[in-house]
Amino acid sequence: MSPSAIFFGVILTRLSQHSKTRRKGRCDKFRPDIKQWQRICAIASVQAQIARYFSISQETLYKFLDEERYKEEQDENYKSSYLEILKEEKKKTKELVASKFFESIKNGDNASVIFGMKVYNHAIEAKDVEALILKKREVELKEKTYLTSLAEKFNLNVEELQKFTDKHFSDKNLNDI
């Protein structure tokens, strides 16, 4: 074997050993400094960004947060500072976004106004109403077809079919169909 092949073999072996121990140790030992945690939670609105900042996987972060939740569940006197900070900073971020959103509505941004109407007033567009009506008719037609095939398959008369629908479709009546 050439010296360069041996050298690269040794390097690759050490890298693979290092990455295995690093990954294992990193998952089990992740516990950030509380001030650093608060600072990053204030500027990172998504947990993926938090994980990236601490150079850990999202899975490691989720595992850490799950362990904190588990500790809270097991010990009623324990209150996780990490979870409280994360919750509080997310709340602040949502409030900021909402205030900017309402500010843009007040400034007359049409897209924001339309979005606000849809979300907060449950307004839907005419094409959505038409689609809902068509879907309702489609379901009613399928239901009629199903009940008709059931009546034919089991030789049910109108009264027997009424009893069946009363039992299994309590909100339906044959007269409605």
C-alpha positions as semicolon CSV with decimal commas, in nm:
position;residue;x (nm);y (nm);z (nm)
1;M;0,000;0,000;0,000
2;S;0,121;0,346;-0,076
3;P;0,185;0,591;0,210
4;S;-0,090;0,822;0,085
5;A;-0,346;0,538;0,089
6;I;-0,248;0,450;0,446
7;F;-0,267;0,817;0,546
8;F;-0,617;0,860;0,398
9;G;-0,728;0,531;0,553
10;V;-0,620;0,651;0,898
11;I;-0,787;0,990;0,846
12;L;-1,115;0,832;0,731
13;T;-1,113;0,590;1,025
14;R;-1,059;0,873;1,275
15;L;-1,326;1,088;1,112
16;S;-1,582;0,810;1,124
17;Q;-1,498;0,733;1,489
18;H;-1,511;1,103;1,574
19;S;-1,848;1,155;1,404
20;K;-1,997;0,850;1,578
21;T;-1,885;0,956;1,924
22;R;-1,966;1,320;1,856
23;R;-2,320;1,241;1,744
24;K;-2,386;1,012;2,037
25;G;-2,234;1,245;2,292
26;R;-2,400;1,553;2,141
27;C;-2,751;1,411;2,172
28;D;-2,712;1,300;2,532
29;K;-2,522;1,604;2,658
30;F;-2,699;1,893;2,485
31;R;-2,788;2,152;2,747
32;P;-2,742;2,512;2,630
33;D;-2,653;2,805;2,848
34;I;-2,981;2,968;2,956
35;K;-2,873;3,320;2,850
36;Q;-2,761;3,193;2,511
37;W;-3,093;3,002;2,482
38;Q;-3,293;3,317;2,554
39;R;-3,092;3,524;2,306
40;I;-3,138;3,276;2,019
41;C;-3,507;3,214;2,098
42;A;-3,562;3,590;2,074
43;I;-3,425;3,608;1,720
44;A;-3,506;3,263;1,581
45;S;-3,875;3,204;1,528
46;V;-3,848;2,842;1,415
47;Q;-3,700;2,547;1,600
48;A;-3,498;2,451;1,291
49;Q;-3,316;2,785;1,320
50;I;-3,249;2,721;1,689
51;A;-3,105;2,378;1,611
52;R;-2,889;2,525;1,336
53;Y;-2,757;2,793;1,572
54;F;-2,649;2,532;1,829
55;S;-2,507;2,305;1,552
56;I;-2,734;2,017;1,644
57;S;-2,995;1,826;1,450
58;Q;-3,363;1,910;1,485
59;E;-3,409;1,562;1,626
60;T;-3,166;1,643;1,908
61;L;-3,349;1,966;1,984
62;Y;-3,687;1,788;1,985
63;K;-3,544;1,520;2,213
64;F;-3,413;1,788;2,451
65;L;-3,750;1,968;2,458
66;D;-3,936;1,639;2,507
67;E;-3,711;1,556;2,802
68;E;-3,786;1,896;2,953
69;R;-4,161;1,837;2,909
70;Y;-4,126;1,491;3,063
71;K;-3,948;1,638;3,367
72;E;-4,233;1,885;3,412
73;E;-4,489;1,606;3,392
74;Q;-4,305;1,388;3,643
75;D;-4,228;1,659;3,899
76;E;-4,502;1,913;3,958
77;N;-4,252;2,148;4,129
78;Y;-4,020;2,150;3,827
79;K;-4,073;2,429;3,576
80;S;-3,845;2,420;3,272
81;S;-3,686;2,758;3,209
82;Y;-3,606;2,646;2,854
83;L;-3,970;2,573;2,772
84;E;-4,090;2,893;2,938
85;I;-3,841;3,105;2,743
86;L;-3,928;2,932;2,414
87;K;-4,300;2,980;2,477
88;E;-4,260;3,344;2,577
89;E;-4,038;3,433;2,281
90;K;-4,275;3,261;2,036
91;K;-4,561;3,460;2,188
92;K;-4,366;3,783;2,139
93;T;-4,291;3,689;1,777
94;K;-4,659;3,617;1,707
95;E;-4,759;3,947;1,863
96;L;-4,505;4,132;1,650
97;V;-4,624;3,962;1,331
98;A;-4,988;4,032;1,419
99;S;-4,919;4,397;1,492
100;K;-4,731;4,440;1,162
101;F;-5,014;4,261;0,981
102;F;-5,281;4,489;1,128
103;E;-5,061;4,789;1,059
104;S;-5,047;4,690;0,691
105;I;-5,427;4,655;0,689
106;K;-5,463;5,004;0,835
107;N;-5,228;5,134;0,565
108;G;-5,462;4,991;0,302
109;D;-5,260;4,696;0,170
110;N;-5,523;4,511;-0,037
111;A;-5,361;4,169;-0,005
112;S;-5,353;4,202;0,374
113;V;-5,715;4,317;0,384
114;I;-5,833;4,021;0,176
115;F;-5,625;3,776;0,380
116;G;-5,757;3,928;0,703
117;M;-6,115;3,893;0,583
118;K;-6,061;3,527;0,498
119;V;-5,885;3,440;0,822
120;Y;-6,057;3,656;1,083
121;N;-6,406;3,693;0,937
122;H;-6,423;3,350;0,779
123;A;-6,506;3,514;0,449
124;I;-6,484;3,287;0,149
125;E;-6,482;3,370;-0,216
126;A;-6,772;3,297;-0,450
127;K;-6,581;3,024;-0,631
128;D;-6,521;2,851;-0,294
129;V;-6,896;2,868;-0,217
130;E;-6,975;2,715;-0,556
131;A;-6,724;2,437;-0,494
132;L;-6,881;2,364;-0,154
133;I;-7,232;2,349;-0,306
134;L;-7,112;2,112;-0,578
135;K;-6,938;1,892;-0,321
136;K;-7,254;1,879;-0,108
137;R;-7,461;1,775;-0,412
138;E;-7,204;1,511;-0,500
139;V;-7,221;1,364;-0,148
140;E;-7,602;1,367;-0,154
141;L;-7,604;1,187;-0,489
142;K;-7,360;0,924;-0,364
143;E;-7,573;0,877;-0,054
144;K;-7,890;0,827;-0,262
145;T;-7,709;0,580;-0,487
146;Y;-7,578;0,392;-0,183
147;L;-7,918;0,370;-0,016
148;T;-8,086;0,262;-0,340
149;S;-7,830;-0,015;-0,393
150;L;-7,871;-0,122;-0,030
151;A;-8,249;-0,142;-0,067
152;E;-8,213;-0,350;-0,384
153;K;-7,944;-0,577;-0,242
154;F;-8,137;-0,664;0,076
155;N;-8,488;-0,633;-0,068
156;L;-8,586;-0,356;0,169
157;N;-8,907;-0,164;0,136
158;V;-8,940;0,206;0,222
159;E;-9,024;0,143;0,590
160;E;-8,729;-0,092;0,639
161;L;-8,497;0,150;0,465
162;Q;-8,631;0,427;0,691
163;K;-8,549;0,219;1,000
164;F;-8,200;0,152;0,864
165;T;-8,132;0,521;0,797
166;D;-8,272;0,618;1,139
167;K;-8,040;0,372;1,304
168;H;-7,722;0,447;1,107
169;F;-7,780;0,800;0,979
170;S;-7,970;0,959;1,267
171;D;-7,966;1,306;1,108
172;K;-8,113;1,180;0,779
173;N;-8,469;1,112;0,684
174;L;-8,582;0,936;0,367
175;N;-8,807;1,230;0,285
176;D;-8,498;1,452;0,269
177;I;-8,344;1,223;0,009
